[in-house]
Amino acid sequence: MDETHDLDRGRFLDLYGYERGFDIFNCHFAQVEKMCEKYRLRAMIWSDRYFRMGNPEQNYYDLKTKIPPEVIEKRCSLKSAERIFREQ
């Protein structure tokens, strides 16, 4: 997944309602990690996605960026996660 500037909008919003981009991204990444474990691979991620989502102006390198603690802990807190992953 790359350049996901409108991650919490579009079709997902139509189907599942509003969820924070952080939560969608963390749940997606949790699914990728499961697949990697199955095939004995390691996932790689660039952190800029988190920094942009945490910045009101969508800047990459603002030192005032706020990333919520549960996001840092990589918790999948998507309210609709069970429904989404069951449908796949």
C-alpha angles and dihedrals in degrees: 000000000000136000094007096172094150097038097138096047139064124039095356090057090049093051104037108016127238120337127164115263088234091060095046091049094047092050091048090049091049089056091048090051091053091053091047092051090051091055096034093247131135123231120228125205136180111226096216090089091065093045093052093048090050094053120080091214093045092240119161102217109029112139090211093065113133120213114183116241094241089056092052089051088053095235116168100227098162109142092212097040096109091051094045097049093042089057094054 
